[in-house]
Each structure stands twice: as structure tokens, then as C-alpha cells.
């Protein structure tokens, strides 16, 4: 027995020596400390370099060449587009086909309305995230008779291969991942201005396209028949225009529709916040102290996901009703300054500006993570970090270490832009709900008789909200109960809906 034990120990020791040699060889493949320094990027570079998402097929050989400097032609001989690489179209088509499998309701709407062509004559200019899911929406609009030109609402969220695939079908796309600010506005302008084509509908996400047309092309803007806006930021800007008496076209507020608020904002963010943080930082959430700024639907989704994985979650709020909801859901409501030195992660989702200031960033502890789940990049005061005394290091795609003179590092994700669509992907099924809502809103505004909608901002009719929801129930093999005539009369309802009044507030959940 003794000899057998000695042989086993000797064998294990020999294996460890072999493994140690292999580990040394593997370690030598990675850059040394000196080599790693070359990975750091200047402040100006970090804002303009192009990086692909984990889901993107990007040809790194042409990453440094701006698409604006290249001449590309699609298979039909068309040149009215500007994307990263038209050769990626085949990969993008596969991405779109995968998305279609989980967007059956939108595909169903496409099939039902395709023969009627309710958008025939519509010339839609769009400014949204350009992803596989958005591509299914765009191709649905085209199938329903619309002509489309498209650009991106975020400089980091475009899936290059999807943009190429859309271009191959004849949609004029001007977008690529990693645009500069100048590129961003150039792309919007190219979508709006082209010889022999004038838009009559707008589909916007954030309001940048709407305001660009309003300020730079007022005569074109006045001829728009309707605007559909899906973000809280864009809706806020529309209401500002309306209040000032400057909104000269009807607009549909999709963001506050039930199917957007209660599904996309809540369920999408509940899953994608974890995906975005994991992909970029590999962080473990158990025991981490996290502050979520804002307890609207996005904040509720983020808090629920983090709490489920064992994080200690704080909430900041300005609204006493939302604050009370957070308390009842088991979260401590605080002021950011009360916990700024303690927290490991800050997530903003308010739609406001300067929610996290330079003074607060100065007081955060080493290794803290800062990110944004709101549409706009104004929530974190990133501009204040672009100063000579702070060093920026790009360590991964969309991950910057901002280093203070004393060596403290704060991990900034996507330069303060929308985390989930900049750094990961989002659940396709939930986006199907939003995309179907957007399509119906466009159809409604475009076909509405003169006088139905005035120069103001409107909510989607409740009947349409219910129709969007009903289209998606088949995925779950769900079967609705039908009211009897007596029950419908008792409740004062039509048996076919709408089943709730416009003032009804659907129960929130955390």
C-alpha cells in the first residue's frame, strides 16, 4: 500500500510539472506589462474607434478606414448607402432570419396586411438602433408598401452585418458601429436629403432626427404627415415642441403605450442589464452594492434582476410614488451622495442629465463600475472626465478605465451611452412587441383621415395596445377567456375590447 501511494504522489507531481511548463508557455503568449501599455488609447481615440459587438462579424482589416472614405456597390449596382462593409450582408441575413423566428407576431402582421399595402406611398425616414430585430421591422414596413431610408440613433449599437444586409435589399442605410459625432449627424443628413426623394413619415428613437429636420429643413418638416417616437427622451422633446407651439405635425408617443412601457422597458432591461455587465466586466453580482438611479420601468427591471442574483440594491428617485414603490419592493431609497463611497456599481436610467457628476465620480472607490441604461448619453457627466489629469485606457470593446492621479480606476462602460444595445444584445421577443406597436402607429398616422390628429402628441389608442398583446399570446399557447353578453353588459364593455379605460394603470412589478 505504501509503495502504491508513493507512485501516485510521484505521478501527480510529474503531471503538475508538465502543467506548469504548459502554463508558462501559454502565459508567454500574452503581452508583457510594457506591451499591454500600448493597448491604452487616448481620449480622442476612445470616442471614435470602431469596435464590433460580440454578435457582430467584423472584418478587422478595414476597421481604421471610415466608410465615408470608401466606395461600395451592392449586388444591384446601388451606391445610395454608407455601411461598414457591404460584403457582410450574408452574415446579416442570417442574423435577421434568426430574429424573425422569435418575432412571429410582427411577421403575422406583415402577412395579414401585405396584400392591402397600407403604407403604399409612405416615405419613412428612420433613426433607431440598427439591429437584427429592427431589420425585421424595416422589412415589414417595406412589405406593407413603404420606401425607407435609415440611420442609427446610437453610435455604438449598429450591427454592421445587419446594416449591410438591409442595404442589399435596397434600403438606403447610413450607419456603422463606432461612428464619430460628426459621422452621426452626417448620416442623419444623408438620410433626409437625397435628390428626388422627400420623407413624409418619421420613425425616431431619441428625437435627434426630428430635431435635425425641424431646425435644418423646416420646409421638409412641415410636409411630414406623422412622427412616431419610442423613447422617453424623444417624447420629452416632442412635448417641449408642442408646449412652445412649434410642433407642426401630429406625433405618436409610443414610449408611453402599455405595450412599450410594461414590456420593452421592464422585461427587456431586466434581462439585458445582466448581459451587458457580464460581457463587459465579468462581474459577479452576489454581495455587490449597486445603486440604480431612477425607478421607472427600466429601473424596476434592473433592480429586480440584480436583487435576484444577490446584489444589495439602492435606489435614487425624485418621484415620491416611484420611491414608495421601491420601498415596498424591498429597496432602500437614498440620495446618491449618501452611498457614493460604498457602491460597486452605478446604473443610471432616468432620462435626465448630470445624474452622476464629476464630484461624485471623484469620490467613488477604486474599481467601481459606472454605466447608463437610459437612451441618452447625458446622464453621466462623461465630458468632465476628459481632462489632462485623468488617463483613459481602452481595455475591451466599450470598456474604458478612467485612471485618477492616485491610481484609482473607475470602469466606464460604452462612454456613458446605452449599455445593453452598445455592449450586448436584447431579447428579440420583447422587441417584437415594440416593433409591432411602431408599425401600427405608423399605419394609423399615415392612413388617418384629415382632422383626426392635430399638431400635438398622442398616445396609441388602447384598442391597438390590446391588439399588439393579442398577437403575441399565441407564442405561449395562451387562450383568452371571452365575456358573455351578460358579463359585458354588467361591466359596460364591448366584448371585443378595449377592456380597460385610458386612465387605467396596469399593475407594476419589480
Secondary structure, DSSP 8 states (H G I E B T S, - for coil): -HHHHHHHHHHHHHHHHHHHHHHHHHHHTS--HHHHHTT---HHHHTT-----TT----GGGTTS-GGG-----TTS----B-S-GGGHHHHHHHHHHHHHT-HHHHHHHHHHTTTTTTTT-EEEEEE--SHHHHHHHHHHHHTT-EEEEEESSSS---HHHHHHHHHTT-EEE--TT--HHHHHHHHHHHH-BTTB---EEEESSSHHHHHHHHH-HHHHHT--EEEE-SHHHHHHHHHHHHTT---S-EEE-TTSHHIIIIIIIIIHHHHHHHHHHHHH----TT-EEEEE--SHHHHHHHHHHHHTT-EEEEE-S-HHHHHHHHHTT-EE--HHHHTTT-SEEEE-SS-S-SB-HHHHHHS-TTEEEEE-SSSTTSB-GGGG-STTSEEEEEETTEEEEE-TTS-EEEEEGGGSBHHHHHS---HHHHHHHHHHHHHHHHHHHH--TTSS-SSEEE--HHHHHHHHHHHHGGGT-------HHHHHHHT--TTS--S-TT-------
